[in-house]
Amino acid sequence: MVTRPVEILGVGMVTPVGLNAPTTAAAVRAGIVRTRETSILDLRFHPFVAGFLEAMPELALLPASFSYREERMLRLAVPALQEAAREAEKAVLLLGLPEEQSTPQRAGDAFVQELIHASGTRIESGASKSFPLGRAAGLWALAEAIQLISSGRAQDVLVGGVDSLVDPMVLAGLEADHRIAGPRPSDVFIPGEGAGFLWLAPAGTARRRRREALGEILGMGVGREPGHRESLEPYLGEGLTAAFHEAFACMPRGEQQQVRTVYLCFNGESFWAKEWGVGHLRFQNRFDGDLRVEHPVENFGDPGAGLGPLMVGLATMGLRRGYRQGPCLVSCSSDREERAAVLLRAVEQRG
């Protein structure tokens, strides 16, 4: 999908293992795990286990109409957005959010407007919008950001994702679906929360502004899976296959360009491991034989819609500092049909 090179100029993160991007990346690299018992009880009166922030970032004013979950999301998103957008110029904000069950689309866009106001960043509110698509939402937002930049319709674009599954109603629903830790020993996951943001701009922007680009996007692809985990259709791997095909179509051929690191949305549920197995098998010639697989959910729980931008940020910082080898692929799948994949490399690898 990349028709014009796109640079990553800034990264912002807030997670249970770090309140900014450098600390989060260092903690994940060190293998630090921060999941523990919450004060919320399950149906057996046992504490839910989750990855969460004990001391949430403070905000001067919270909207009275916000739910408990939305308040946590706003507290997570504001500092992460501010970190990523320190020097961005009148940017567009594209934000990945949880799937909307019964609320209208404008609910997500209202959150975007509150985030812009609370963060005080220079953002074009009229052009900004939300993507309420769950775990793959941030990467779907990234795909639109690349289109905006490649077509010349935008210069600075901020892409993010934020979510908190540490909410009594969300946890109760996951428990009812037998998806989170309890009496079952496997095929469950640990809920989490977090926010990740990326500042994107056309290639050459960093040089013109006398700053350093953190990484470069090689290719991007999205797809829809009819046989997703909430569907009665059989799983055939069509969505991830389409995403991989589109992303790899932009990648130079040759063994030296095989993917050497992947960041995946593995959270302990077998569905995602099976899906990756299908995708890897169909594109095995595109992956190095000594492939490194990263799944940071094991460090801070599953942050839902925050996961995609968080993984892209972690991959970017690893490539830039040299402790992860590129090219790197980041892949994310929602509970519903959305699938996405993005290819990254360090800027110095540009030919």
C-alpha positions in Angstrom: 0.0 0.0 0.0 3.0 2.4 0.4 3.4 4.3 -2.8 5.5 7.0 -1.2 8.1 6.4 1.6 6.7 7.2 5.0 8.9 8.0 8.0 8.2 7.5 11.7 9.3 10.6 13.5 7.9 10.1 17.0 6.6 7.3 19.3 4.6 7.6 22.5 3.5 4.9 24.9 1.8 4.4 28.3 1.6 0.8 29.5 1.7 -1.1 32.8 5.5 -1.6 32.3 6.3 2.0 31.4 4.9 5.5 31.4 6.7 6.5 28.1 8.2 4.9 25.1 11.8 4.4 26.2 10.8 2.8 29.6 8.2 0.6 28.0 10.6 -0.6 25.3 13.4 -1.2 27.8 11.0 -3.2 30.1 9.7 -5.4 27.3 13.3 -6.0 26.1 14.3 -7.0 29.6 11.3 -9.4 29.9 9.6 -7.6 32.7 6.1 -8.9 33.3 3.6 -6.7 35.2 0.3 -8.6 35.5 -1.3 -9.0 38.9 -4.5 -9.3 40.8 -7.0 -6.4 40.5 -9.6 -5.2 43.1 -12.4 -6.5 40.8 -13.8 -9.9 41.7 -15.1 -12.6 39.4 -18.1 -14.8 39.8 -16.2 -17.1 42.2 -15.2 -14.0 44.3 -11.6 -14.3 43.2 -9.7 -11.2 42.0 -9.3 -10.9 38.2 -5.7 -10.9 37.0 -4.8 -8.1 34.6 -2.0 -5.8 33.4 -2.9 -2.4 34.7 -1.6 0.9 35.9 -2.0 1.4 39.7 -1.4 5.1 39.5 -3.1 6.5 36.4 -1.8 9.8 34.9 -3.7 12.8 36.2 -5.8 15.1 34.1 -7.1 18.5 35.0 -10.6 17.9 33.8 -12.5 14.7 32.9 -15.8 14.8 30.9 -18.7 14.1 33.3 -20.4 11.9 30.6 -17.4 9.5 30.4 -17.7 5.9 31.7 -15.1 4.3 33.9 -13.5 2.7 30.9 -13.4 5.9 28.9 -11.8 7.8 31.8 -9.0 5.2 32.0 -8.5 5.4 28.2 -8.3 9.2 28.2 -5.8 9.1 31.1 -3.7 6.6 29.1 -3.9 8.4 25.8 -3.1 12.0 26.7 0.5 11.5 27.8 1.2 9.0 25.1 -0.1 11.4 22.4 1.8 14.3 23.9 5.0 12.2 23.8 4.6 11.3 20.2 3.5 14.7 18.9 6.0 17.0 20.6 7.1 18.7 17.4 4.3 17.7 15.0 2.9 20.6 12.9 -0.9 20.9 12.7 -1.4 17.1 12.4 -4.4 14.9 11.6 -5.2 12.4 14.3 -6.4 8.9 13.4 -7.3 6.8 16.5 -8.0 3.1 17.0 -10.6 2.4 19.6 -12.5 -0.7 21.0 -15.2 -2.2 18.9 -18.5 -0.4 19.4 -21.3 -2.8 20.3 -24.4 -0.6 20.3 -23.2 3.0 20.4 -23.2 5.1 17.2 -20.0 6.1 15.3 -20.1 9.6 16.7 -19.2 8.2 20.2 -15.7 7.3 19.0 -15.3 10.7 17.3 -16.4 12.4 20.5 -13.6 10.6 22.3 -11.2 11.9 19.7 -12.3 15.5 20.2 -12.0 15.1 24.0 -8.5 13.7 23.6 -7.4 16.6 21.3 -8.7 19.1 23.8 -7.2 17.4 26.9 -3.8 16.9 25.3 -3.3 20.5 24.0 -1.6 19.2 20.9 -1.7 21.0 17.5 -4.2 18.8 15.7 -6.7 19.5 13.0 -9.8 18.3 14.8 -12.1 18.5 11.7 -10.0 16.0 9.8 -9.4 13.7 12.7 -11.4 10.5 13.3 -11.8 7.3 15.1 -11.6 3.6 14.0 -13.6 1.6 16.5 -12.4 -1.8 15.3 -10.7 -3.4 18.3 -7.2 -5.0 18.3 -6.4 -4.2 14.6 -7.9 -0.7 14.8 -4.6 1.2 15.2 -3.2 -0.6 12.1 -6.3 0.2 10.1 -5.8 3.8 11.1 -2.2 3.5 10.0 -3.3 2.3 6.6 -5.4 5.4 6.1 -2.6 7.6 7.4 -0.3 6.2 4.7 -2.9 6.9 2.0 -3.2 10.5 3.2 0.5 11.0 3.1 1.1 9.2 -0.1 -1.6 11.2 -1.9 -0.2 14.5 -0.5 -3.4 15.2 1.4 -1.6 15.4 4.7 2.0 16.0 5.9 2.0 15.2 9.6 -0.4 12.4 10.8 -0.7 11.0 14.3 -1.8 7.4 14.5 -2.8 5.8 17.8 -4.7 3.2 19.6 -5.9 3.1 23.2 -8.0 0.7 25.2 -8.6 -0.6 28.7 -10.0 -4.0 29.4 -9.6 -3.4 33.2 -13.3 -2.5 33.5 -15.9 -4.5 35.5 -18.3 -4.7 32.6 -15.7 -5.8 30.1 -14.2 -8.3 32.5 -17.6 -9.8 33.2 -18.3 -10.2 29.5 -14.9 -11.9 28.9 -15.5 -14.2 31.9 -18.9 -15.1 30.5 -17.3 -16.1 27.2 -14.7 -18.1 29.1 -11.9 -16.1 27.5 -9.9 -14.9 30.6 -8.0 -16.8 33.3 -10.1 -18.8 35.7 -10.8 -22.5 36.2 -9.7 -23.3 32.6 -5.9 -23.7 32.5 -5.4 -22.8 28.8 -6.8 -21.0 25.8 -7.4 -17.9 27.8 -5.7 -14.5 28.0 -4.8 -11.8 30.6 -6.6 -8.5 30.0 -4.5 -5.3 29.9 -4.6 -1.6 29.0 -2.4 0.8 27.2 -1.9 3.5 24.6 0.5 3.8 21.7 0.9 6.7 19.2 3.1 7.3 16.1 4.0 10.5 14.4 4.2 9.9 10.6 5.4 12.1 7.8 6.7 11.8 4.2 10.2 10.6 3.8 12.7 13.6 3.9 10.6 15.4 6.5 13.1 14.6 9.3 16.0 16.0 7.3 14.2 19.2 6.4 13.3 19.7 10.1 16.8 18.8 11.3 15.7 15.9 13.4 16.2 12.1 13.2 13.7 9.7 11.8 13.1 6.7 14.0 12.1 4.3 11.2 10.5 3.8 7.8 7.4 2.0 6.6 8.1 -0.4 3.7 4.6 -1.7 3.1 1.1 -2.0 4.6 -1.8 -4.3 4.0 -5.3 -4.9 5.5 -7.8 -7.6 5.0 -11.1 -9.0 6.2 -11.6 -12.5 7.6 -15.1 -13.9 7.1 -14.3 -16.8 9.4 -13.4 -14.6 12.4 -13.8 -15.9 16.0 -17.3 -14.4 16.3 -18.5 -15.8 13.0 -20.2 -19.1 12.0 -18.2 -19.1 8.7 -15.2 -21.5 8.5 -11.8 -20.0 9.1 -9.8 -20.0 5.8 -7.2 -17.4 6.6 -8.4 -15.0 3.9 -8.0 -11.8 5.9 -4.4 -12.2 7.0 -3.5 -13.6 3.6 -4.8 -10.5 2.0 -3.0 -8.2 4.5 0.3 -10.1 4.0 0.0 -10.1 0.2 -0.6 -6.4 0.1 2.2 -5.6 2.5 4.8 -7.8 0.7 3.8 -6.5 -2.7 5.7 -3.3 -1.7 8.8 -5.1 -0.5 12.0 -5.5 -2.6 12.6 -9.2 -3.6 15.7 -11.1 -2.6 16.8 -13.3 0.3 18.5 -10.3 2.0 15.0 -8.7 2.3 13.4 -11.6 4.1 11.6 -10.6 7.3 13.8 -11.3 10.3 11.6 -10.2 13.2 7.8 -10.3 13.7 5.6 -8.8 16.4 2.3 -10.7 16.8 -0.9 -10.3 18.7 -0.4 -13.6 20.6 -2.2 -13.4 23.9 -2.6 -17.1 24.9 -5.7 -17.9 22.9 -5.1 -20.6 20.4 -7.0 -18.9 17.6 -4.3 -16.3 17.0 -1.5 -18.9 16.9 -3.4 -21.0 14.4 -4.0 -17.9 12.2 -0.3 -17.0 12.3 0.6 -20.6 11.3 -1.6 -20.3 8.2 -0.2 -17.0 7.2 3.4 -18.0 7.8 3.0 -21.2 5.8 1.5 -19.4 2.8 4.3 -16.8 2.8 7.2 -18.9 4.2 9.6 -17.8 1.5 9.2 -14.2 2.8 10.5 -15.1 6.2 14.0 -15.8 7.3 14.8 -19.3 8.6 16.0 -17.8 11.9 12.9 -15.7 12.4 12.5 -14.0 15.8 8.9 -13.9 17.1 7.9 -11.2 19.6 4.6 -11.1 21.5 4.7 -8.3 24.1 1.2 -9.1 25.4 3.0 -11.5 27.8 4.6 -8.4 29.4 1.6 -6.2 30.1 -1.6 -8.1 29.2 -3.7 -7.7 26.1 -4.3 -3.9 25.6 -7.0 -4.4 23.0 -7.1 -1.5 20.5 -3.9 -0.2 21.9 -1.8 -3.2 20.7 -1.1 -2.4 17.1 0.5 1.1 17.6 2.3 -0.2 20.7 3.9 -3.1 18.7 4.9 -0.8 15.8 6.5 1.6 18.3 8.3 -1.3 20.0 9.5 -2.6 16.7 10.6 0.8 15.5 12.7 1.4 18.7 14.2 -2.0 18.5 15.3 -1.6 14.9 16.6 1.9 15.6 18.7 0.8 18.5 19.9 -2.4 16.8 18.7 -5.0 19.1 16.0 -6.2 16.6 16.9 -7.1 13.0 14.9 -5.9 10.0 12.9 -6.0 7.9 10.3 -6.4 10.6 6.6 -7.3 10.2 3.9 -6.3 12.7 0.6 -8.1 12.4 -2.6 -7.6 14.3 -6.1 -9.2 14.2 -9.4 -8.1 15.8 -11.9 -10.4 17.3 -14.1 -9.6 14.3 -13.0 -9.5 10.7 -10.3 -6.8 10.5 -6.7 -8.0 9.9 -3.6 -5.9 9.2 0.1 -6.1 8.7 2.9 -3.5 8.3 6.5 -3.9 7.2 9.2 -1.7 8.9 12.9 -1.1 8.5 15.5 1.2 10.1 16.1 4.3 8.1 19.8 3.6 7.6 18.8 0.5 5.7 17.4 2.6 2.8 19.1 1.8 -0.4 
